[in-house]
């Protein structure tokens, strides 16, 4: 699975290498990316995490709660829990549990921003705008730090990729592919500034 995600990410990087400053700002539908927002109920993914030479594997659960918040729980194959996070639609965030060795502000902040990108939290922002790069459209949603981009084709029929960027360049590249019943079969997250990747494959 990690090999497949590497190939997919490499192809994606080749396709999306243009600096934002060279892109053209154009009018468009700010609601376009919402059609690709995952509608998790209680869905599990086989998960592989590689970070600075260390490898973790296990099961990651996305579960939508009665109040519409989403819980994300990552544990190994025998049920040992690494973390349990809660995300509310209004951008609220709760750490219900995190392993002591992972309980660092930088780690929690990084994971929070990665999952907010995947969950498409903050896509109701009235300050959203659209950039065009050839046949690709970058739907931009400013965050407290940086911008989240959801990249589609010209008619918004395909989600080509996701990016989290600084003011100058992407710092995270992600993919969500092969949707079934509004749930992506494959999710990949790759950091650009340090060795950290997350690969998810849906468990049917």
MDTraj code that builds the backbone (N, CA, C; nanometers):
import mdtraj as md
import numpy as np

residues = "UNK UNK UNK UNK UNK UNK UNK UNK UNK UNK UNK UNK UNK UNK UNK UNK UNK UNK UNK UNK UNK UNK UNK UNK UNK UNK UNK UNK UNK UNK UNK UNK UNK UNK UNK UNK UNK UNK UNK UNK UNK UNK UNK UNK UNK UNK UNK UNK UNK UNK UNK UNK UNK UNK UNK UNK UNK UNK UNK UNK UNK UNK UNK UNK UNK UNK UNK UNK UNK UNK UNK UNK UNK UNK UNK UNK UNK UNK UNK UNK UNK UNK UNK UNK UNK UNK UNK UNK UNK UNK UNK UNK UNK UNK UNK UNK UNK UNK UNK UNK UNK UNK UNK UNK UNK UNK UNK UNK UNK UNK UNK UNK UNK UNK UNK UNK UNK UNK UNK UNK UNK UNK UNK UNK UNK UNK UNK UNK UNK UNK UNK UNK UNK UNK UNK UNK UNK UNK UNK UNK UNK UNK UNK UNK UNK UNK UNK UNK UNK UNK UNK UNK UNK UNK UNK UNK UNK UNK UNK UNK UNK UNK UNK UNK UNK UNK UNK UNK UNK UNK UNK UNK UNK UNK UNK UNK UNK UNK UNK UNK UNK UNK UNK UNK UNK UNK UNK UNK UNK UNK UNK UNK UNK UNK UNK UNK UNK UNK UNK UNK UNK UNK UNK UNK".split()
xyz = np.array([
    [0.0815, -0.1207, 0.0000],
    [0.0000, 0.0000, 0.0000],
    [0.0854, 0.1264, 0.0000],
    [0.1954, 0.1239, 0.0776],
    [0.2811, 0.2428, 0.0835],
    [0.3432, 0.2712, -0.0527],
    [0.3761, 0.1644, -0.1278],
    [0.4327, 0.1826, -0.2617],
    [0.3310, 0.2484, -0.3537],
    [0.2041, 0.2023, -0.3463],
    [0.0989, 0.2602, -0.4297],
    [0.0794, 0.4071, -0.3984],
    [0.0766, 0.4408, -0.2697],
    [0.0578, 0.5807, -0.2314],
    [0.1751, 0.6660, -0.2764],
    [0.2968, 0.6114, -0.2691],
    [0.4139, 0.6863, -0.3150],
    [0.4026, 0.7181, -0.4635],
    [0.3634, 0.6197, -0.5446],
    [0.3487, 0.6416, -0.6884],
    [0.2422, 0.7462, -0.7160],
    [0.1277, 0.7336, -0.6480],
    [0.0189, 0.8299, -0.6682],
    [0.0632, 0.9708, -0.6299],
    [0.1330, 0.9808, -0.5166],
    [0.1773, 1.1121, -0.4716],
    [0.2797, 1.1717, -0.5675],
    [0.3690, 1.0882, -0.6192],
    [0.4707, 1.1352, -0.7125],
    [0.4068, 1.1898, -0.8396],
    [0.3087, 1.1172, -0.8925],
    [0.2377, 1.1640, -1.0123],
    [0.1677, 1.2951, -0.9832],
    [0.1058, 1.3026, -0.8654],
    [0.0343, 1.4241, -0.8274],
    [0.1280, 1.5435, -0.8173],
    [0.2461, 1.5226, -0.7601],
    [0.3434, 1.6309, -0.7464],
    [0.3893, 1.6815, -0.8824],
    [0.4083, 1.5901, -0.9761],
    [0.4488, 1.6327, -1.1100],
    [0.3430, 1.7203, -1.1737],
    [0.2174, 1.6913, -1.1416],
    [0.1075, 1.7624, -1.2061],
    [0.0789, 1.8979, -1.1427],
    [0.1273, 1.9178, -1.0205],
    [0.0836, 2.0364, -0.9462],
    [0.2018, 2.1187, -0.8957],
    [0.2998, 2.1425, -0.9806],
    [0.4203, 2.2077, -0.9339],
    [0.4255, 2.3581, -0.9532],
    [0.3209, 2.4217, -1.0093],
    [0.3263, 2.5643, -1.0408],
    [0.3121, 2.6491, -0.9156],
    [0.3946, 2.7527, -0.8993],
    [0.3814, 2.8437, -0.7855],
    [0.2479, 2.9186, -0.7909],
    [0.1895, 2.9461, -0.6747],
    [0.0591, 3.0121, -0.6693],
    [0.0620, 3.1508, -0.7325],
    [0.1756, 3.2182, -0.7211],
    [0.1824, 3.3552, -0.7715],
    [0.1685, 3.3622, -0.9232],
    [0.1908, 3.2508, -0.9907],
    [0.1776, 3.2503, -1.1360],
    [0.0368, 3.2140, -1.1821],
    [-0.0500, 3.1808, -1.0879],
    [-0.1849, 3.1392, -1.1238],
    [-0.2754, 3.2596, -1.1411],
    [-0.3806, 3.2405, -1.2195],
    [-0.4748, 3.3480, -1.2500],
    [-0.5951, 3.3387, -1.1568],
    [-0.6319, 3.4504, -1.0950],
    [-0.7508, 3.4530, -1.0103],
    [-0.8742, 3.4671, -1.0978],
    [-0.9709, 3.3773, -1.0808],
    [-1.0886, 3.3739, -1.1676],
    [-1.2137, 3.3593, -1.0826],
    [-1.3304, 3.3975, -1.1382],
    [-1.4562, 3.3740, -1.0670],
    [-1.4922, 3.2258, -1.0729],
    [-1.5719, 3.1787, -0.9779],
    [-1.6114, 3.0381, -0.9770],
    [-1.7079, 3.0083, -0.8639],
    [-1.7484, 2.8826, -0.8542],
    [-1.8440, 2.8389, -0.7533],
    [-1.7703, 2.8008, -0.6250],
    [-1.7882, 2.8770, -0.5165],
    [-1.7158, 2.8457, -0.3928],
    [-1.7620, 2.7156, -0.3282],
    [-1.8796, 2.6660, -0.3688],
    [-1.9315, 2.5425, -0.3100],
    [-1.8838, 2.4174, -0.3832],
    [-1.8110, 2.4334, -0.4916],
    [-1.7661, 2.3187, -0.5706],
    [-1.6986, 2.2096, -0.4878],
    [-1.5996, 2.2410, -0.4031],
    [-1.5291, 2.1326, -0.3315],
    [-1.6176, 2.0537, -0.2362],
    [-1.7307, 2.1114, -0.1939],
    [-1.8142, 2.0446, -0.0944],
    [-1.8700, 1.9124, -0.1445],
    [-1.8810, 1.8962, -0.2762],
    [-1.9323, 1.7705, -0.3298],
    [-1.8366, 1.6548, -0.3032],
    [-1.7098, 1.6868, -0.2703],
    [-1.6098, 1.5837, -0.2421],
    [-1.5856, 1.5658, -0.0915],
    [-1.6601, 1.6372, -0.0104],
    [-1.6422, 1.6263, 0.1344],
    [-1.6858, 1.4880, 0.1804],
    [-1.5976, 1.4114, 0.2453],
    [-1.6357, 1.2762, 0.2883],
    [-1.7513, 1.2788, 0.3867],
    [-1.8437, 1.1872, 0.3692],
    [-1.9584, 1.1752, 0.4593],
    [-1.9411, 1.0473, 0.5420],
    [-1.8494, 1.0575, 0.6384],
    [-1.8197, 0.9424, 0.7226],
    [-1.9354, 0.9137, 0.8187],
    [-1.9655, 0.7864, 0.8369],
    [-2.0610, 0.7430, 0.9387],
    [-1.9827, 0.6726, 1.0496],
    [-1.9390, 0.5496, 1.0228],
    [-1.8481, 0.4781, 1.1111],
    [-1.7616, 0.3927, 1.0194],
    [-1.6516, 0.4512, 0.9722],
    [-1.5734, 0.3927, 0.8638],
    [-1.4295, 0.3710, 0.9085],
    [-1.3771, 0.2530, 0.8765],
    [-1.2431, 0.2152, 0.9194],
    [-1.1481, 0.2064, 0.8007],
    [-1.0231, 0.2442, 0.8264],
    [-0.9179, 0.2401, 0.7254],
    [-0.7954, 0.1678, 0.7800],
    [-0.7406, 0.0785, 0.6980],
    [-0.6080, 0.0242, 0.7258],
    [-0.5093, 0.1393, 0.7099],
    [-0.4232, 0.1588, 0.8076],
    [-0.3429, 0.2812, 0.8136],
    [-0.1951, 0.2502, 0.8305],
    [-0.1139, 0.3234, 0.7543],
    [0.0322, 0.3167, 0.7675],
    [0.0842, 0.4582, 0.7859],
    [0.1649, 0.4776, 0.8887],
    [0.2242, 0.6084, 0.9192],
    [0.3752, 0.5925, 0.9222],
    [0.4444, 0.6754, 0.8458],
    [0.5906, 0.6790, 0.8485],
    [0.6343, 0.8195, 0.8863],
    [0.7095, 0.8304, 0.9939],
    [0.7530, 0.9617, 1.0405],
    [0.8972, 0.9516, 1.0895],
    [0.9839, 1.0298, 1.0273],
    [1.1271, 1.0384, 1.0585],
    [1.1876, 0.9031, 1.0958],
    [1.1680, 0.8065, 1.0065],
    [1.2306, 0.6769, 1.0239],
    [1.1537, 0.5769, 1.1073],
    [1.0410, 0.6154, 1.1633],
    [0.9603, 0.5236, 1.2433],
    [0.8330, 0.4875, 1.1674],
    [0.7863, 0.3639, 1.1873],
    [0.6674, 0.3155, 1.1171],
    [0.5619, 0.2704, 1.2171],
    [0.4394, 0.3156, 1.1968],
    [0.3254, 0.2708, 1.2753],
    [0.2199, 0.2170, 1.1794],
    [0.1500, 0.1132, 1.2203],
    [0.0397, 0.0626, 1.1401],
    [-0.0761, 0.0280, 1.2318],
    [-0.1957, 0.0283, 1.1754],
    [-0.3122, -0.0030, 1.2556],
    [-0.4404, 0.0304, 1.1833],
    [-0.5424, 0.0634, 1.2614],
    [-0.6749, 0.0939, 1.2093],
    [-0.7128, 0.2355, 1.2523],
    [-0.7587, 0.3145, 1.1564],
    [-0.8064, 0.4490, 1.1878],
    [-0.9569, 0.4530, 1.1635],
    [-1.0306, 0.4982, 1.2625],
    [-1.1764, 0.5056, 1.2578],
    [-1.2230, 0.6504, 1.2473],
    [-1.3075, 0.6784, 1.1472],
    [-1.3811, 0.8044, 1.1388],
    [-1.5242, 0.7754, 1.1819],
    [-1.5743, 0.8457, 1.2816],
    [-1.7116, 0.8227, 1.3285],
    [-1.7832, 0.9557, 1.3499],
    [-1.8954, 0.9751, 1.2814],
    [-1.9761, 1.0958, 1.2992],
    [-2.0700, 1.0758, 1.4173],
    [-2.0665, 1.1702, 1.5114],
    [-2.1433, 1.1626, 1.6342],
    [-2.2798, 1.2285, 1.6172],
    [-2.3725, 1.2080, 1.7100],
    [-2.5065, 1.2674, 1.6994],
    [-2.5064, 1.4200, 1.6873],
    [-2.4039, 1.4878, 1.7418],
    [-2.3970, 1.6347, 1.7322],
    [-2.3256, 1.6815, 1.6050],
    [-2.2999, 1.5887, 1.5105],
    [-2.2345, 1.6155, 1.3816],
    [-2.0838, 1.6353, 1.3930],
    [-2.0293, 1.6232, 1.5116],
    [-1.8833, 1.6237, 1.5238],
    [-1.8291, 1.4908, 1.4722],
    [-1.6996, 1.4881, 1.4390],
    [-1.6361, 1.3666, 1.3889],
    [-1.5257, 1.3265, 1.4847],
    [-1.5296, 1.2002, 1.5296],
    [-1.4217, 1.1459, 1.6114],
    [-1.3271, 1.0690, 1.5199],
    [-1.1975, 1.0861, 1.5415],
    [-1.0952, 1.0127, 1.4679],
    [-1.0099, 0.9399, 1.5706],
    [-1.0134, 0.8074, 1.5637],
    [-0.9418, 0.7240, 1.6601],
    [-0.8438, 0.6349, 1.5842],
    [-0.7165, 0.6382, 1.6237],
    [-0.6129, 0.5559, 1.5622],
    [-0.5595, 0.4592, 1.6666],
    [-0.5678, 0.3291, 1.6364],
    [-0.5174, 0.2264, 1.7272],
    [-0.4470, 0.1187, 1.6460],
    [-0.3657, 0.0375, 1.7123],
    [-0.3001, -0.0704, 1.6396],
    [-0.3959, -0.1890, 1.6250],
    [-0.3479, -0.2972, 1.5628],
    [-0.4343, -0.4098, 1.5284],
    [-0.4903, -0.4822, 1.6510],
    [-0.4277, -0.4672, 1.7663],
    [-0.4781, -0.5337, 1.8868],
    [-0.5542, -0.4380, 1.9776],
    [-0.5809, -0.3160, 1.9299],
    [-0.6642, -0.2228, 2.0045],
    [-0.5910, -0.1227, 2.0908],
    [-0.4573, -0.1203, 2.0879],
    [-0.3812, -0.0211, 2.1650],
    [-0.3967, 0.1150, 2.0985],
    [-0.4481, 0.2131, 2.1712],
    [-0.4862, 0.3416, 2.1125],
    [-0.3690, 0.4396, 2.1106],
    [-0.3533, 0.5052, 1.9947],
    [-0.2516, 0.6098, 1.9805],
    [-0.3109, 0.7483, 2.0060],
    [-0.4259, 0.7745, 1.9462],
    [-0.4925, 0.9031, 1.9732],
    [-0.6414, 0.8925, 1.9440],
    [-0.7148, 0.9887, 2.0010],
    [-0.8597, 0.9999, 1.9827],
    [-0.8918, 1.1490, 1.9796],
    [-0.9246, 1.2005, 1.8601],
    [-0.9508, 1.3430, 1.8418],
    [-1.0980, 1.3656, 1.8060],
    [-1.1477, 1.4831, 1.8413],
    [-1.2825, 1.5235, 1.8020],
    [-1.2785, 1.6533, 1.7233],
    [-1.3542, 1.6586, 1.6120],
    [-1.3613, 1.7766, 1.5264],
    [-1.5081, 1.8169, 1.5092],
    [-1.5398, 1.9405, 1.5442],
    [-1.6762, 1.9884, 1.5263],
    [-1.6866, 2.0697, 1.3976],
    [-1.8068, 2.0809, 1.3401],
    [-1.8233, 2.1540, 1.2136],
    [-1.7818, 2.3005, 1.2205],
    [-1.7840, 2.3593, 1.3422],
    [-1.7475, 2.5007, 1.3570],
    [-1.5993, 2.5191, 1.3859],
    [-1.5181, 2.4192, 1.3484],
    [-1.3725, 2.4220, 1.3643],
    [-1.3251, 2.3976, 1.5077],
    [-1.4149, 2.3524, 1.5939],
    [-1.3725, 2.3144, 1.7279],
    [-1.2906, 2.1861, 1.7249],
    [-1.2011, 2.1721, 1.8218],
    [-1.1104, 2.0566, 1.8246],
    [-1.0892, 2.0134, 1.9685],
    [-1.0994, 1.8815, 1.9919],
    [-1.0820, 1.8258, 2.1260],
    [-0.9877, 1.7067, 2.1205],
    [-0.8908, 1.7045, 2.2103],
    [-0.8053, 1.5868, 2.2272],
    [-0.8675, 1.5024, 2.3380],
    [-0.9346, 1.3940, 2.2997],
    [-0.9944, 1.3053, 2.3991],
    [-0.8888, 1.2144, 2.4608],
    [-0.7885, 1.1799, 2.3807],
    [-0.6783, 1.0980, 2.4314],
    [-0.5628, 1.1066, 2.3328],
    [-0.4410, 1.1049, 2.3859],
    [-0.3233, 1.0889, 2.3011],
    [-0.2150, 1.0181, 2.3822],
    [-0.1455, 0.9267, 2.3187],
    [-0.0372, 0.8543, 2.3823],
    [0.0662, 0.9523, 2.4382],
    [0.1169, 0.9235, 2.5551],
    [0.2082, 1.0155, 2.6225],
    [0.3260, 1.0553, 2.5337],
    [0.3814, 0.9576, 2.4607],
    [0.4974, 0.9857, 2.3751],
    [0.4628, 1.0791, 2.2589],
    [0.3358, 1.0893, 2.2242],
    [0.2919, 1.1755, 2.1147],
    [0.2359, 1.3091, 2.1641],
    [0.2249, 1.3233, 2.2952],
    [0.1580, 1.4401, 2.3524],
    [0.2501, 1.5621, 2.3510],
    [0.2697, 1.6131, 2.2298],
    [0.3499, 1.7332, 2.2093],
    [0.2699, 1.8305, 2.1243],
    [0.2817, 1.9599, 2.1554],
    [0.2011, 2.0608, 2.0855],
    [0.2212, 2.0547, 1.9348],
    [0.3455, 2.0385, 1.8904],
    [0.3738, 2.0372, 1.7467],
    [0.3105, 1.9168, 1.6791],
    [0.3123, 1.8003, 1.7450],
    [0.2524, 1.6792, 1.6892],
    [0.1015, 1.6951, 1.6782],
    [0.0392, 1.7414, 1.7855],
    [-0.1066, 1.7587, 1.7867],
    [-0.1493, 1.8614, 1.6825],
    [-0.0773, 1.9725, 1.6736],
    [-0.1099, 2.0759, 1.5761],
    [-0.0993, 2.0234, 1.4333],
    [0.0051, 1.9467, 1.4057],
    [0.0245, 1.8922, 1.2714],
    [-0.0884, 1.7963, 1.2352],
    [-0.1214, 1.7040, 1.3250],
    [-0.2284, 1.6089, 1.2987],
    [-0.3635, 1.6789, 1.2846],
    [-0.3868, 1.7791, 1.3685],
    [-0.5125, 1.8531, 1.3582],
    [-0.5277, 1.9159, 1.2205],
    [-0.4257, 1.9830, 1.1733],
    [-0.4343, 2.0509, 1.0441],
    [-0.4465, 1.9505, 0.9289],
    [-0.3771, 1.8362, 0.9407],
    [-0.3893, 1.7335, 0.8367],
    [-0.5328, 1.6837, 0.8256],
    [-0.5944, 1.6527, 0.9381],
    [-0.7300, 1.5986, 0.9347],
    [-0.8349, 1.7052, 0.9021],
    [-0.8097, 1.8296, 0.9404],
    [-0.9007, 1.9373, 0.8991],
    [-0.9012, 1.9517, 0.7473],
    [-0.7855, 1.9321, 0.6850],
    [-0.7772, 1.9365, 0.5389],
    [-0.8618, 1.8252, 0.4778],
    [-0.8501, 1.7032, 0.5296],
    [-0.9247, 1.5884, 0.4776],
    [-1.0746, 1.6023, 0.5041],
    [-1.1104, 1.6483, 0.6227],
    [-1.2513, 1.6637, 0.6582],
    [-1.3154, 1.7855, 0.5920],
    [-1.2330, 1.8682, 0.5281],
    [-1.2782, 1.9904, 0.4610],
    [-1.3471, 2.0849, 0.5587],
    [-1.2911, 2.0963, 0.6768],
    [-1.3407, 2.1924, 0.7750],
    [-1.2969, 2.3325, 0.7318],
    [-1.3881, 2.4275, 0.7381],
    [-1.3563, 2.5653, 0.7009],
    [-1.3869, 2.5992, 0.5571],
    [-1.4613, 2.5126, 0.4862],
    [-1.4921, 2.5415, 0.3457],
    [-1.6183, 2.6271, 0.3300],
    [-1.6686, 2.6823, 0.4398],
    [-1.7791, 2.7785, 0.4331],
    [-1.7282, 2.9221, 0.4419],
    [-1.5986, 2.9383, 0.4358],
    [-1.5362, 3.0698, 0.4523],
    [-1.5771, 3.1642, 0.3395],
    [-1.6284, 3.2815, 0.3764],
    [-1.6707, 3.3800, 0.2766],
    [-1.5522, 3.4444, 0.2054],
    [-1.4304, 3.4218, 0.2555],
    [-1.3118, 3.4778, 0.1921],
    [-1.2471, 3.3805, 0.0922],
    [-1.3171, 3.2727, 0.0606],
    [-1.2653, 3.1762, -0.0367],
    [-1.2488, 3.2423, -0.1732],
    [-1.1518, 3.1921, -0.2507],
    [-1.1297, 3.2428, -0.3854],
    [-1.0804, 3.1292, -0.4735],
    [-1.0699, 3.1553, -0.6032],
    [-1.0373, 3.0510, -0.6996],
    [-0.9199, 3.0937, -0.7868],
    [-0.8219, 3.0033, -0.8008],
    [-0.7079, 3.0255, -0.8884],
    [-0.7095, 2.9223, -1.0005],
    [-0.6657, 2.9634, -1.1181],
    [-0.6633, 2.8750, -1.2338],
    [-0.5195, 2.8546, -1.2788],
    [-0.4831, 2.7276, -1.2994],
    [-0.3508, 2.6923, -1.3495],
    [-0.3700, 2.5923, -1.4630],
    [-0.3751, 2.6421, -1.5853],
    [-0.4043, 2.5560, -1.6994],
    [-0.5442, 2.5009, -1.6879],
    [-0.5572, 2.3689, -1.6852],
    [-0.6891, 2.3061, -1.6730],
    [-0.7266, 2.2749, -1.5288],
    [-0.6410, 2.3124, -1.4328],
    [-0.6661, 2.2842, -1.2921],
    [-0.7181, 2.4093, -1.2207],
    [-0.8129, 2.3874, -1.1316],
    [-0.8713, 2.4959, -1.0541],
    [-0.8417, 2.4733, -0.9062],
    [-0.7794, 2.5747, -0.8438],
    [-0.7398, 2.5673, -0.7035],
    [-0.8409, 2.6469, -0.6206],
    [-0.9259, 2.5755, -0.5477],
    [-1.0263, 2.6394, -0.4625],
    [-0.9589, 2.6681, -0.3288],
    [-0.9383, 2.7953, -0.3001],
    [-0.8554, 2.8381, -0.1878],
    [-0.9411, 2.8809, -0.0691],
    [-0.9082, 2.8278, 0.0475],
    [-0.9781, 2.8624, 0.1710],
    [-0.8747, 2.9054, 0.2748],
    [-0.8634, 3.0370, 0.2987],
    [-0.7650, 3.0858, 0.3955],
    [-0.7896, 3.0292, 0.5354],
    [-0.6807, 2.9920, 0.6026],
    [-0.6849, 2.9412, 0.7392],
    [-0.6182, 3.0422, 0.8316],
    [-0.6205, 3.0137, 0.9605],
    [-0.5524, 3.1021, 1.0549],
    [-0.4046, 3.1120, 1.0197],
    [-0.3489, 3.0005, 0.9729],
    [-0.2121, 2.9990, 0.9222],
    [-0.2133, 2.9325, 0.7846],
    [-0.1825, 3.0074, 0.6809],
    [-0.1751, 2.9503, 0.5475],
    [-0.3099, 2.9359, 0.4797],
    [-0.3144, 2.8502, 0.3774],
    [-0.4338, 2.8324, 0.2937],
    [-0.4505, 2.6839, 0.2641],
    [-0.5758, 2.6362, 0.2661],
    [-0.6074, 2.5015, 0.2191],
    [-0.6605, 2.5100, 0.0768],
    [-0.6059, 2.4271, -0.0119],
    [-0.6475, 2.4248, -0.1518],
    [-0.7090, 2.2892, -0.1852],
    [-0.8211, 2.2942, -0.2581],
    [-0.8840, 2.1741, -0.3119],
    [-0.8822, 2.1887, -0.4631],
    [-0.8138, 2.0979, -0.5293],
    [-0.7828, 2.1127, -0.6713],
    [-0.8766, 2.0254, -0.7534],
    [-0.9475, 2.0861, -0.8482],
    [-1.0435, 2.0135, -0.9312],
    [-1.0167, 2.0401, -1.0787],
    [-1.0883, 1.9651, -1.1618],
    [-1.0884, 1.9966, -1.3041],
    [-1.1802, 2.1153, -1.3289],
    [-1.1929, 2.1584, -1.4544],
    [-1.2650, 2.2819, -1.4872],
    [-1.4149, 2.2723, -1.4610],
    [-1.4709, 2.1522, -1.4645],
    [-1.6157, 2.1371, -1.4453],
    [-1.6481, 2.0764, -1.3086],
    [-1.5493, 2.0692, -1.2214],
    [-1.5673, 2.0206, -1.0843],
    [-1.6226, 1.8779, -1.0813],
    [-1.5746, 1.7941, -1.1718],
    [-1.6179, 1.6544, -1.1726],
    [-1.5169, 1.5627, -1.1045],
    [-1.3937, 1.6132, -1.0808],
    [-1.2886, 1.5319, -1.0192],
    [-1.2125, 1.6130, -0.9153],
    [-1.1837, 1.5500, -0.8031],
    [-1.0940, 1.6084, -0.7041],
    [-0.9541, 1.5581, -0.7356],
    [-0.8702, 1.6447, -0.7880],
    [-0.7373, 1.6057, -0.8349],
    [-0.6335, 1.6027, -0.7231],
    [-0.6590, 1.6755, -0.6156],
    [-0.5643, 1.6765, -0.5054],
    [-0.6010, 1.7812, -0.4025],
    [-0.5309, 1.7785, -0.2915],
    [-0.5485, 1.8739, -0.1831],
    [-0.4116, 1.9246, -0.1434],
    [-0.4061, 2.0487, -0.0980],
    [-0.2815, 2.1057, -0.0500],
    [-0.3075, 2.1938, 0.0713],
    [-0.2123, 2.1893, 0.1636],
    [-0.2069, 2.2907, 0.2691],
    [-0.0798, 2.3697, 0.2440],
    [-0.0907, 2.5020, 0.2397],
    [0.0233, 2.5829, 0.1986],
    [0.0569, 2.6905, 0.3004],
    [0.1810, 2.7336, 0.2930],
    [0.2213, 2.8570, 0.3587],
    [0.1837, 2.9709, 0.2639],
    [0.2351, 3.0882, 0.2882],
    [0.2056, 3.2005, 0.1986],
    [0.2760, 3.1859, 0.0637],
    [0.3742, 3.0953, 0.0543],
    [0.4535, 3.0846, -0.0677],
    [0.4439, 2.9508, -0.1400],
    [0.4283, 2.8413, -0.0646],
    [0.4400, 2.7109, -0.1295],
    [0.3635, 2.6048, -0.0495],
    [0.3305, 2.4921, -0.1134],
    [0.2621, 2.3847, -0.0402],
    [0.3529, 2.3210, 0.0634],
    [0.2970, 2.2936, 0.1804],
    [0.3720, 2.2245, 0.2851],
    [0.3177, 2.0824, 0.3050],
    [0.1951, 2.0579, 0.2579],
    [0.1343, 1.9252, 0.2637],
    [0.0633, 1.8984, 0.1320],
    [0.0832, 1.7787, 0.0766],
    [0.0104, 1.7322, -0.0413],
    [-0.0772, 1.6148, 0.0028],
    [-0.1991, 1.6074, -0.0491],
    [-0.2872, 1.4973, -0.0113],
    [-0.3712, 1.4532, -0.1299],
    [-0.4214, 1.3301, -0.1214],
    [-0.5116, 1.2763, -0.2221],
    [-0.6300, 1.2109, -0.1523],
    [-0.7463, 1.2164, -0.2161],
    [-0.8633, 1.1360, -0.1785],
    [-0.9199, 1.0836, -0.3096],
    [-0.9199, 0.9510, -0.3245],
    [-0.9520, 0.8909, -0.4532],
    [-1.0546, 0.7786, -0.4408],
    [-1.1180, 0.7488, -0.5563],
    [-1.2071, 0.6329, -0.5708],
    [-1.3204, 0.6344, -0.4681],
    [-1.4067, 0.7356, -0.4812],
    [-1.5190, 0.7502, -0.3892],
    [-1.6245, 0.6424, -0.4141],
    [-1.6798, 0.5908, -0.3039],
    [-1.7960, 0.5018, -0.3085],
    [-1.8913, 0.5469, -0.1982],
    [-2.0135, 0.5824, -0.2378],
    [-2.1124, 0.6300, -0.1400],
    [-2.0568, 0.7459, -0.0565],
    [-1.9896, 0.8397, -0.1250],
    [-1.9361, 0.9620, -0.0630],
    [-1.8201, 0.9372, 0.0330],
    [-1.7574, 0.8184, 0.0220],
    [-1.6436, 0.7845, 0.1067],
    [-1.5244, 0.7514, 0.0169],
    [-1.4103, 0.8188, 0.0330],
    [-1.2926, 0.7852, -0.0483],
    [-1.2334, 0.6503, -0.0080],
    [-1.1968, 0.5715, -0.1072],
    [-1.1351, 0.4420, -0.0825],
    [-0.9892, 0.4566, -0.0386],
    [-0.9212, 0.5563, -0.0937],
    [-0.7784, 0.5781, -0.0669],
    [-0.7542, 0.7223, -0.0249],
    [-0.6811, 0.7395, 0.0832],
    [-0.6424, 0.8721, 0.1316],
    [-0.4914, 0.8697, 0.1560],
    [-0.4231, 0.9709, 0.1080],
    [-0.2796, 0.9818, 0.1313],
    [-0.2419, 1.1234, 0.1706],
    [-0.1535, 1.1365, 0.2667],
    [-0.1055, 1.2669, 0.3142],
    [0.0471, 1.2630, 0.3164],
    [0.1091, 1.3622, 0.2541],
    [0.2557, 1.3665, 0.2512],
    [0.3044, 1.5079, 0.2847],
    [0.3890, 1.5173, 0.3856],
    [0.4468, 1.6463, 0.4234],
    [0.5696, 1.6739, 0.3379],
    [0.5883, 1.7997, 0.3060],
    [0.6978, 1.8401, 0.2176],
    [0.8219, 1.8833, 0.2949],
    [0.8045, 1.9309, 0.4181],
    [0.9165, 1.9884, 0.4926],
    [0.9904, 1.8882, 0.5804],
    [0.9295, 1.7710, 0.6043],
    [0.9973, 1.6668, 0.6805],
    [0.9354, 1.5330, 0.6453],
    [0.9989, 1.4260, 0.6873],
    [0.9609, 1.2911, 0.6485],
    [0.8402, 1.2447, 0.7302],
    [0.7206, 1.2645, 0.6750],
    [0.5983, 1.2262, 0.7450],
    [0.4899, 1.1975, 0.6417],
    [0.4472, 1.0717, 0.6328],
    [0.3398, 1.0340, 0.5407],
    [0.2368, 0.9500, 0.6153],
    [0.1116, 0.9624, 0.5709],
    [0.0010, 0.8824, 0.6231],
    [-0.0705, 0.8205, 0.5035],
    [-0.0891, 0.6897, 0.5049],
    [-0.1603, 0.6207, 0.3981],
    [-0.2793, 0.5461, 0.4544],
    [-0.3975, 0.5674, 0.3951],
    [-0.5207, 0.5050, 0.4430],
    [-0.5874, 0.4280, 0.3289],
    [-0.6288, 0.3044, 0.3579],
    [-0.7020, 0.2217, 0.2613],
    [-0.8291, 0.1712, 0.3286],
    [-0.9430, 0.1961, 0.2642],
    [-1.0725, 0.1644, 0.3238],
    [-1.0872, 0.0154, 0.3508],
    [-1.1386, -0.0174, 0.4692],
    [-1.1667, -0.1560, 0.5041],
    [-1.3148, -0.1833, 0.4824],
    [-1.3466, -0.2652, 0.3855],
    [-1.4866, -0.2953, 0.3504],
    [-1.5440, -0.3955, 0.4493],
])
top = md.Topology()
chain = top.add_chain()
for i, resn in enumerate(residues, 1):
    res = top.add_residue(resn, chain, resSeq=i)
    for name in ("N", "CA", "C"):
        top.add_atom(name, md.element.get_by_symbol(name[0]), res)
traj = md.Trajectory(xyz[None], top)
